[in-house]
Amino acid sequence: MDAVTIRAEEEKDRREVEVLLRKAFWREDRIPAIGVGATEHYMVHRMRGNEGIPELTFVAERDGKIVGYVIYTKGSYILKADGTKLDVLNFGPLGVLPGYQNQGVGSALMEHSIKRAKELGYGAVFFFGHPSYYPRFGFKEAGFFHVSTSSGANFPAFMGMELRTGYLSGITGNFIEAAIYSENLTKEPAKAYDLLFMSD
């Protein structure tokens, strides 16, 4: 099996990436509630050219095909106690093609993208994810940084990481996600977009 190669997403990759995300996140049990088994491919379609950061959007290749993907976004911030905003990154979806999961593809994407975000000078990243997986990359519960959700909650799945030393020093506030993450992506446009993938 070939080693994993990480590179920036190119325009020619977009369809293959969205097929990958649909397969990675598809769950039949989502259909009764939301009308479609996955919305992550539609979310990424919406992110490109908007919240998505091209310099922090990567594909993982192995065996001559794209097997993993991650996208970071702008537009999230910490609303500090004094009412000012501190910009932070968010990321996701992070997806790995079924058949290539649990083989280090996701780890390679995370390690590469975190390193690149630091090189580009970004200050911090916050997101919601699996607390059994992401701490290995340096993430901590957001409460460690005195940051809560928009509703003031804290729990293990809400995590953050300081990318630039001191960026979060003395900060207390609430995390406000970029709009794309809180939009209702289960409405008719998501269902209509998914119809374009029925043959894949």
C-alpha positions as CSV (number, residue, x, y, z in Angstrom):
1,M,0.0,0.0,0.0
2,D,1.3,3.4,-1.0
3,A,2.2,6.1,1.6
4,V,-0.2,8.9,2.2
5,T,0.5,12.1,0.3
6,I,-1.0,15.4,1.5
7,R,-1.5,18.3,-0.9
8,A,-3.8,21.3,-1.4
9,E,-7.2,20.7,-2.9
10,E,-7.4,21.7,-6.6
11,E,-10.5,22.6,-8.5
12,K,-10.3,19.4,-10.5
13,D,-10.6,17.5,-7.2
14,R,-14.0,18.9,-6.1
15,R,-16.3,16.2,-7.4
16,E,-14.1,13.4,-6.2
17,V,-13.9,15.1,-2.8
18,E,-17.6,15.5,-2.5
19,V,-18.2,11.8,-3.5
20,L,-15.7,10.9,-0.8
21,L,-17.5,12.9,1.9
22,R,-20.9,11.5,1.0
23,K,-19.5,8.0,1.3
24,A,-17.6,8.8,4.5
25,F,-20.6,10.3,6.4
26,W,-23.6,8.5,4.9
27,R,-25.8,6.9,7.5
28,E,-29.2,5.4,6.6
29,D,-30.6,6.2,10.0
30,R,-30.3,9.9,9.2
31,I,-32.8,9.7,6.3
32,P,-36.0,9.5,8.3
33,A,-35.1,12.7,10.3
34,I,-33.4,14.8,7.7
35,G,-34.4,13.3,4.4
36,V,-30.9,12.5,3.3
37,G,-28.1,10.3,4.7
38,A,-25.3,12.9,4.6
39,T,-25.0,16.7,4.2
40,E,-21.3,17.1,4.6
41,H,-20.7,17.1,0.8
42,Y,-23.2,19.9,0.4
43,M,-21.7,21.8,3.3
44,V,-18.2,21.7,1.6
45,H,-19.8,22.7,-1.7
46,R,-21.2,25.8,0.1
47,M,-17.9,26.5,2.0
48,R,-15.8,26.9,-1.1
49,G,-15.3,30.5,-2.0
50,N,-17.0,31.6,1.2
51,E,-15.9,30.5,4.7
52,G,-13.4,27.9,3.4
53,I,-9.7,28.8,3.5
54,P,-8.0,27.5,0.3
55,E,-4.5,27.5,2.0
56,L,-5.9,25.2,4.7
57,T,-7.9,22.8,2.5
58,F,-6.1,19.5,1.9
59,V,-6.6,16.1,0.3
60,A,-4.9,12.9,1.2
61,E,-3.9,10.6,-1.7
62,R,-3.0,6.9,-1.5
63,D,-3.0,4.2,-4.1
64,G,-3.4,6.9,-6.8
65,K,-6.7,8.3,-5.5
66,I,-8.1,10.8,-3.0
67,V,-8.9,9.0,0.2
68,G,-9.1,11.9,2.7
69,Y,-10.0,15.5,3.0
70,V,-10.1,18.4,5.5
71,I,-11.2,22.0,5.3
72,Y,-10.6,24.9,7.7
73,T,-12.9,27.9,7.8
74,K,-12.8,31.5,8.7
75,G,-15.7,33.4,10.3
76,S,-15.6,31.8,13.8
77,Y,-14.7,33.9,16.8
78,I,-14.6,34.2,20.5
79,L,-16.9,36.8,21.9
80,K,-14.9,38.1,24.8
81,A,-16.4,39.3,28.1
82,D,-15.7,42.9,27.1
83,G,-17.8,42.5,23.9
84,T,-14.8,42.4,21.5
85,K,-14.1,39.6,19.1
86,L,-11.1,37.3,18.8
87,D,-10.8,35.5,15.4
88,V,-10.2,31.8,15.6
89,L,-10.2,28.9,13.1
90,N,-12.7,26.1,12.9
91,F,-12.3,23.0,10.8
92,G,-14.4,20.2,9.3
93,P,-15.6,18.1,7.8
94,L,-12.6,15.8,8.1
95,G,-13.5,12.7,6.1
96,V,-11.7,9.5,5.1
97,L,-13.0,7.2,2.4
98,P,-14.4,3.9,3.8
99,G,-11.8,1.2,3.3
100,Y,-9.0,3.6,4.2
101,Q,-10.3,4.5,7.7
102,N,-8.2,3.6,10.8
103,Q,-5.0,3.6,8.6
104,G,-3.5,7.0,9.6
105,V,-5.1,9.0,6.8
106,G,-7.0,11.3,9.2
107,S,-4.0,11.7,11.4
108,A,-1.8,12.7,8.5
109,L,-4.3,15.4,7.4
110,M,-4.6,16.7,10.9
111,E,-0.8,16.9,11.6
112,H,-0.2,18.5,8.2
113,S,-3.0,21.1,8.5
114,I,-2.1,22.1,12.1
115,K,1.5,22.6,11.1
116,R,0.5,24.7,8.1
117,A,-2.0,26.8,10.2
118,K,0.8,27.6,12.6
119,E,3.1,28.6,9.7
120,L,0.5,30.9,8.4
121,G,0.2,32.7,11.7
122,Y,-3.3,31.7,12.8
123,G,-3.8,32.1,16.6
124,A,-6.1,29.3,17.6
125,V,-8.7,26.7,16.5
126,F,-11.9,25.6,18.2
127,F,-14.4,23.0,17.0
128,F,-16.7,20.2,18.1
129,G,-15.5,16.6,17.6
130,H,-14.7,13.2,19.1
131,P,-12.9,13.7,22.5
132,S,-11.3,10.3,22.2
133,Y,-9.6,11.2,18.9
134,Y,-8.4,14.8,18.8
135,P,-6.4,15.3,22.0
136,R,-3.6,13.3,20.4
137,F,-3.0,16.3,18.2
138,G,-2.8,18.7,21.1
139,F,-6.4,19.7,21.5
140,K,-7.8,20.3,25.0
141,E,-11.3,20.8,26.3
142,A,-12.3,24.4,25.5
143,G,-12.9,25.1,29.2
144,F,-9.1,24.9,29.7
145,F,-8.9,28.2,27.8
146,H,-11.9,29.7,29.7
147,V,-14.0,29.5,26.5
148,S,-17.6,28.2,26.5
149,T,-20.1,27.6,23.7
150,S,-22.4,30.4,22.6
151,S,-24.9,29.2,25.2
152,G,-22.2,29.0,28.0
153,A,-21.7,25.3,28.1
154,N,-18.6,23.1,28.2
155,F,-18.2,19.4,27.5
156,P,-15.5,17.0,26.3
157,A,-16.5,17.2,22.6
158,F,-15.9,21.0,22.6
159,M,-12.2,21.5,22.1
160,G,-9.6,24.0,21.2
161,M,-5.9,24.5,20.6
162,E,-3.6,27.6,20.8
163,L,-1.6,27.8,17.5
164,R,0.3,30.9,18.5
165,T,1.8,31.1,22.0
166,G,-0.1,33.5,24.2
167,Y,-2.9,34.1,21.7
168,L,-5.5,32.9,24.3
169,S,-3.9,34.4,27.3
170,G,-6.3,36.2,29.6
171,I,-9.3,35.3,27.4
172,T,-12.7,34.6,28.7
173,G,-15.6,34.3,26.3
174,N,-18.0,32.4,24.1
175,F,-17.3,30.6,20.9
176,I,-19.4,31.7,18.0
177,E,-19.2,29.3,15.0
178,A,-19.0,30.4,11.4
179,A,-22.6,30.6,10.0
180,I,-22.2,27.6,7.7
181,Y,-21.9,25.2,10.7
182,S,-25.2,26.4,12.3
183,E,-27.3,26.6,9.1
184,N,-30.0,24.1,8.5
185,L,-28.4,22.0,5.8
186,T,-31.2,19.5,5.8
187,K,-33.6,21.7,3.8
188,E,-34.6,21.1,0.2
189,P,-31.4,22.5,-1.3
190,A,-29.3,19.8,0.4
191,K,-31.6,17.1,-0.8
192,A,-31.6,18.4,-4.3
193,Y,-27.9,18.6,-4.3
194,D,-27.6,15.0,-3.1
195,L,-29.6,13.9,-6.2
196,L,-26.5,14.8,-8.3
197,F,-24.6,12.0,-6.6
198,M,-27.1,9.1,-7.0
199,S,-25.0,7.4,-9.7
200,D,-21.7,7.6,-7.7
